[in-house]
Each structure stands twice: as C-alpha cells, then as structure tokens.
Amino acid sequence: MTIGIARHVRSKLKLIACEAAELPIVRLVAEPLYRRAFQRPFQEGNAYYGVFDSYDQARAEVPTSLSPTYDVAGAGNMYTDRIDRIRVSDYPMVYWLSRLVQAGQRRIFDLGGHIGISYYGFRRHVQYPEDLRWLVHDVPAVTAAGRERARELDPEQRLSFTDSREAADGHDVLVCSGALQYLDYTLSELLGRLTTPPQHILVNLTPMHPTRSYFTIQNMGVAACPYRVMAVPEFVGAVESLGYTVVDRWESLERDLRIPFFASYSIDRYYGFYFRLDHAGSSTRMNEPVDTSCKKVNRAA
C-alpha cells in the first residue's frame, strides 16, 4: 500500500469516526476517551478538540501536559519540507504576488511566516528584484531559527525577521499563509492599529465557516494551540470596513477541519483572499480579470 493510499484510508476512517461520534450513545463513551488521547502529542497531522467562544476560553482548556503556544524549540523545525516547493493552494498567492512585484511593490511583510517558508518556496516562481525586502513576523523561537537558517539559504540577504507585528506598518504588501488561525487578534485588529497599513493583503489557507465564528484547540504535536475559525462574512466585512476591497477570492480543498463531536462546526475547505486599499495609487492597480492557468488551479467556482 502506497503512502498516498494509506493517508486516504486514514482520512476516510477519521471521517467515519467523527460522524459515528455524533450518535448519543457512542458520544457518551467516546468523548472521554478522545479527551484522554488528546492530552498526548499528536504525531501524525493534527487533531482538534472542542468548540469555544474565545481565544482565552480555548487556551484555558489546553491540556496541562501540552504547551499552549508553539513558541517552543521544536517549532522552528516544522514545515521545512516546504522550503523548496509550493502547494496547489499557493498558486493564487504566487500569481498575485508576482504581479504586485512587477508593478513595483518591494516591501513584503509576512505575518506568521515561520522561518520564511513562503519566501523560499515562492522564489522559484516569482522573480525577486535586488531591492525586494521580505520581513517575517513570528514567535521568538521560530524567528531565531529563521535567522539561523537564513545564513545558509538567503545569500542575497533579502529576508529578515521581527518579533513585532506592528512592524507591518509602512509595508507595501502583507502576506499571511496558514497563520491567521493561530493569532490572539484578528487581521482587522492589526490593520486598525497601523498608521500606514499595507495597500495589498494576500491571505491564504485560512479556515472559515460559512456562518459561524468560533475557536477550537489544535494538537500539532509540539503544542496544542487555540485555533480560530471565522465566519466568512464577518472576516470580509471587518477588513472592508477599513477601506479594503476584495479583488480576488479562492478556496482550497487541500485542507479541511473535522472536530469530533461537533460535526456542524466542521469545514471542508480553507479560504484565500486578495484585498486592496481603495485609495491605492493607479500605478499599483491592475486590470481584472486576468485569466491565467495558475489562478484557475484553485480558484473558487
């Protein structure tokens, strides 16, 4: 049995288990057992537990045997398999970032960018000009690992790191791939604190529910962290209230979210958006729509 087939079988079994757990008698027995298993580091993929109203409420329910934050030594070693490649869900980001760079945008702020995963992966598909500067914000343990790795992997020295999220102020483009869900603040809250917010926002791999906003807990092995899921209308409305317009939106079927015992809160896709400030200069505005193969790969129907 190949690795791919094995993963598919495990995914199907997990789905069947989640659906079966909704049966009252099964749930009565299974939920305490699952809670006990959740107290150990999850070694393959991610596991989820519970539905909560706030970040603080979710964090209070993190098992004491696990770290409630991934600001730990092992976090800097995660995702290193993505340094030299991109996923299908990355293509809309690559497409729009390439156009923005071509239009003269040079200062990129990568919110939750880990050790520079997007910077390294995208450079095979986006021609980085010499004066491009890419600043990554993440937790201290990860940025320290990123600086160390950059000494070897970034001889051009375009990549740098910061522990301050407010360093996004004055950048041309804010990118965020698979990180908004871990923050104890929303994207709109961050943008609202900036004096000169980025004109362009590229968000990718973000879990969203059609109508509900909530938190769950994600066990990722090195930690178990509060995990935010926002309702699509709430997320879009909050960013638009700051003067941004949705230029593009896409959906990724590469990821889903199944929460045992809470089937109605599960989602079968993650979302991506390109927002642009309404007052952005004409020199950085681009005509839409443009039909490209990379955009079709993961564009919402």
C-alpha positions as CSV (number, residue, x, y, z in Angstrom):
1,M,0.0,0.0,0.0
2,T,1.5,3.3,-1.0
3,I,1.8,6.3,1.4
4,G,-0.9,8.2,-0.5
5,I,-3.4,5.4,-0.3
6,A,-2.6,4.9,3.4
7,R,-3.3,8.5,4.1
8,H,-6.5,8.4,2.1
9,V,-7.7,5.4,4.1
10,R,-6.8,7.1,7.4
11,S,-8.7,10.2,6.3
12,K,-11.8,8.2,5.5
13,L,-11.6,6.3,8.8
14,K,-11.3,9.6,10.7
15,L,-14.3,11.0,8.9
16,I,-16.4,7.9,9.7
17,A,-15.3,8.1,13.3
18,C,-16.3,11.8,13.5
19,E,-19.7,11.0,12.1
20,A,-20.2,8.0,14.3
21,A,-19.3,10.0,17.3
22,E,-22.4,12.2,16.8
23,L,-24.6,9.3,17.9
24,P,-25.6,10.0,21.5
25,I,-24.6,6.6,22.9
26,V,-21.3,6.5,21.1
27,R,-20.5,10.0,22.1
28,L,-21.1,9.2,25.8
29,V,-18.4,6.6,25.7
30,A,-16.1,8.1,23.0
31,E,-15.8,11.7,24.2
32,P,-13.9,11.0,27.5
33,L,-11.6,8.6,25.7
34,Y,-10.8,11.1,23.0
35,R,-10.2,13.8,25.6
36,R,-7.7,11.5,27.3
37,A,-5.9,10.7,24.0
38,F,-5.8,14.4,23.1
39,Q,-3.6,15.1,26.2
40,R,-0.7,13.4,24.3
41,P,1.2,15.0,21.4
42,F,-0.4,14.1,18.2
43,Q,2.3,12.6,16.0
44,E,0.6,12.5,12.5
45,G,-1.2,15.5,11.1
46,N,-3.3,17.5,13.5
47,A,-6.1,16.7,15.9
48,Y,-8.9,19.0,17.2
49,Y,-10.9,19.3,20.4
50,G,-13.9,21.3,21.4
51,V,-15.7,24.5,20.4
52,F,-15.2,27.7,22.3
53,D,-16.4,31.3,22.2
54,S,-13.0,33.0,22.7
55,Y,-9.2,32.5,22.5
56,D,-8.8,32.7,26.2
57,Q,-11.6,30.1,26.8
58,A,-9.9,27.7,24.4
59,R,-6.4,28.3,25.9
60,A,-7.8,27.5,29.4
61,E,-8.9,24.1,28.1
62,V,-5.5,23.1,26.6
63,P,-4.2,20.0,28.5
64,T,-1.6,20.9,31.1
65,S,0.6,18.2,29.5
66,L,1.0,20.2,26.3
67,S,2.3,23.7,25.6
68,P,-0.5,26.2,24.7
69,T,1.9,28.0,22.3
70,Y,4.3,26.9,19.6
71,D,6.9,29.3,20.9
72,V,9.0,26.3,21.7
73,A,12.3,25.0,20.4
74,G,10.8,22.3,18.1
75,A,8.5,24.7,16.3
76,G,11.4,26.0,14.1
77,N,11.9,22.6,12.6
78,M,8.3,22.3,11.3
79,Y,7.4,22.7,7.6
80,T,11.0,22.5,6.4
81,D,9.8,20.1,3.7
82,R,8.1,23.1,2.1
83,I,11.2,25.3,1.6
84,D,11.8,24.2,-1.9
85,R,8.3,23.6,-3.2
86,I,4.8,25.1,-3.2
87,R,1.4,23.5,-2.9
88,V,-1.5,23.8,-5.2
89,S,-3.2,26.2,-2.8
90,D,-0.2,28.5,-3.1
91,Y,-0.7,29.3,-6.8
92,P,-3.1,32.2,-6.3
93,M,-0.7,33.8,-3.9
94,V,2.2,33.3,-6.3
95,Y,0.1,34.7,-9.2
96,W,-0.9,37.9,-7.3
97,L,2.5,38.5,-5.6
98,S,4.2,38.2,-9.0
99,R,2.0,40.9,-10.4
100,L,2.5,43.1,-7.4
101,V,6.3,42.8,-7.6
102,Q,6.2,43.5,-11.3
103,A,4.1,46.6,-10.5
104,G,6.8,47.9,-8.2
105,Q,5.9,46.6,-4.7
106,R,9.1,45.9,-2.9
107,R,8.4,45.7,0.9
108,I,6.7,42.4,1.9
109,F,5.5,41.8,5.5
110,D,4.9,38.1,6.1
111,L,2.6,37.7,9.1
112,G,3.2,34.3,10.8
113,G,5.7,33.4,8.1
114,H,7.6,30.9,10.2
115,I,11.3,30.6,9.1
116,G,10.5,32.2,5.7
117,I,8.7,29.2,4.1
118,S,6.8,31.3,1.6
119,Y,9.8,33.5,0.8
120,Y,11.9,30.4,-0.1
121,G,9.1,28.5,-1.8
122,F,7.9,31.4,-3.9
123,R,11.3,32.5,-5.2
124,R,11.3,29.7,-7.7
125,H,8.2,31.1,-9.3
126,V,8.4,34.9,-8.6
127,Q,11.4,36.8,-9.9
128,Y,12.6,38.7,-6.8
129,P,14.3,42.1,-7.7
130,E,17.5,43.0,-6.0
131,D,15.8,45.7,-3.9
132,L,13.0,43.4,-2.6
133,R,12.8,43.1,1.2
134,W,10.8,40.4,2.9
135,L,10.2,40.8,6.6
136,V,8.8,37.8,8.6
137,H,7.0,38.1,11.9
138,D,6.5,35.0,14.1
139,V,7.1,33.9,17.7
140,P,10.7,34.4,19.1
141,A,11.6,30.7,19.0
142,V,10.7,30.5,15.3
143,T,12.3,33.8,14.2
144,A,15.5,32.7,16.0
145,A,15.5,29.5,13.9
146,G,14.7,31.5,10.8
147,R,17.7,33.9,11.2
148,E,20.0,30.9,11.7
149,R,18.6,29.1,8.6
150,A,18.8,32.3,6.5
151,R,22.6,32.5,6.9
152,E,22.7,29.5,4.7
153,L,19.7,29.8,2.5
154,D,19.5,33.5,1.8
155,P,22.8,34.7,0.5
156,E,21.1,37.7,-1.1
157,Q,20.0,38.9,2.4
158,R,16.6,39.9,1.3
159,L,14.9,38.1,4.2
160,S,14.8,39.4,7.8
161,F,12.8,38.7,10.9
162,T,11.0,40.6,13.6
163,D,9.2,39.8,16.9
164,S,6.9,42.9,16.4
165,R,3.7,42.6,14.5
166,E,3.4,46.4,14.3
167,A,6.5,46.3,12.0
168,A,3.9,45.7,9.3
169,D,3.4,49.5,9.3
170,G,4.6,51.1,6.0
171,H,5.0,47.9,4.0
172,D,3.6,47.6,0.5
173,V,2.2,44.0,0.8
174,L,1.1,41.9,3.8
175,V,1.1,38.2,3.1
176,C,-0.2,35.5,5.5
177,S,-0.4,31.9,4.7
178,G,-1.9,29.5,7.2
179,A,-1.3,31.7,10.2
180,L,-4.3,33.9,11.0
181,Q,-6.0,31.0,12.8
182,Y,-3.2,30.9,15.5
183,L,-3.3,34.6,16.4
184,D,-5.0,36.0,19.5
185,Y,-6.0,39.0,17.4
186,T,-7.7,39.4,14.1
187,L,-6.3,40.7,10.8
188,S,-8.6,43.7,11.0
189,E,-7.5,44.5,14.6
190,L,-3.8,44.5,13.5
191,L,-4.5,46.7,10.4
192,G,-6.6,49.1,12.5
193,R,-3.5,49.8,14.8
194,L,-1.2,50.7,11.9
195,T,-0.5,54.3,10.9
196,T,0.3,53.3,7.3
197,P,-1.3,49.9,6.6
198,P,-0.2,47.8,3.6
199,Q,-2.1,48.7,0.4
200,H,-2.3,45.0,-0.6
201,I,-3.2,42.0,1.6
202,L,-2.8,38.4,0.4
203,V,-4.3,35.8,2.8
204,N,-4.2,32.1,2.2
205,L,-5.1,28.7,3.8
206,T,-7.4,30.3,6.4
207,P,-10.1,28.1,8.0
208,M,-13.5,29.8,7.7
209,H,-17.1,28.7,8.3
210,P,-20.0,29.9,6.1
211,T,-21.8,31.4,9.1
212,R,-20.1,30.7,12.4
213,S,-17.1,32.1,14.2
214,Y,-15.5,30.1,17.0
215,F,-12.3,28.6,18.4
216,T,-11.2,25.0,18.8
217,I,-7.9,23.6,20.0
218,Q,-5.4,22.1,17.6
219,N,-2.9,19.5,18.7
220,M,0.0,19.8,16.4
221,G,2.4,17.6,18.3
222,V,4.9,20.2,19.6
223,A,2.0,22.2,21.2
224,A,-1.8,22.4,21.4
225,C,-3.0,25.9,20.5
226,P,-6.2,27.8,20.3
227,Y,-7.3,27.7,16.7
228,R,-9.6,30.5,15.3
229,V,-12.3,29.9,12.7
230,M,-14.1,33.0,11.4
231,A,-17.4,33.3,9.6
232,V,-16.6,34.4,6.0
233,P,-19.0,37.4,6.1
234,E,-17.5,38.6,9.4
235,F,-13.9,38.3,8.2
236,V,-14.5,40.1,4.9
237,G,-16.7,42.7,6.5
238,A,-14.2,43.6,9.1
239,V,-11.4,44.1,6.5
240,E,-13.7,46.0,4.1
241,S,-14.6,48.4,7.0
242,L,-11.0,49.6,7.0
243,G,-11.2,50.7,3.3
244,Y,-10.1,47.5,1.6
245,T,-11.9,45.9,-1.4
246,V,-11.9,42.2,-2.3
247,V,-10.0,41.8,-5.6
248,D,-10.0,38.0,-5.6
249,R,-11.1,35.1,-3.5
250,W,-10.3,31.4,-3.8
251,E,-11.0,28.1,-1.9
252,S,-8.6,25.3,-1.2
253,L,-9.8,21.7,-0.9
254,E,-6.4,20.5,0.2
255,R,-7.4,21.2,3.8
256,D,-10.4,20.5,5.9
257,L,-11.3,20.7,9.6
258,R,-13.1,17.9,11.4
259,I,-13.9,18.4,15.1
260,P,-15.0,15.2,16.8
261,F,-18.5,15.5,18.4
262,F,-19.1,18.9,16.6
263,A,-20.0,17.9,13.1
264,S,-21.9,21.1,12.3
265,Y,-18.7,23.2,13.0
266,S,-16.5,21.2,10.6
267,I,-15.4,22.7,7.3
268,D,-14.4,21.1,4.1
269,R,-12.2,23.9,2.6
270,Y,-9.9,26.7,3.5
271,Y,-10.0,30.2,2.0
272,G,-7.7,32.8,0.5
273,F,-8.2,36.5,-0.4
274,Y,-6.6,39.4,-2.1
275,F,-7.6,42.7,-0.5
276,R,-6.6,46.1,-1.8
277,L,-7.0,49.5,-0.2
278,D,-9.4,51.7,-2.2
279,H,-7.0,54.7,-2.3
280,A,-4.1,52.7,-3.7
281,G,-2.3,54.6,-6.4
282,S,-3.1,53.8,-10.0
283,S,0.4,52.7,-10.7
284,T,-0.2,49.7,-8.5
285,R,-3.7,48.9,-9.6
286,M,-4.1,46.1,-12.1
287,N,-6.8,45.3,-14.6
288,E,-9.1,42.4,-13.7
289,P,-9.9,39.8,-14.5
290,V,-6.8,38.2,-16.0
291,D,-7.2,34.5,-16.9
292,T,-4.1,32.5,-16.1
293,S,-3.5,28.8,-15.6
294,C,-2.1,29.3,-12.0
295,K,-5.2,31.2,-11.0
296,K,-7.5,28.5,-12.3
297,V,-5.9,25.8,-10.3
298,N,-7.5,26.7,-7.0
299,R,-10.0,29.5,-7.9
300,A,-13.4,29.2,-6.3
301,A,-16.2,28.4,-8.8
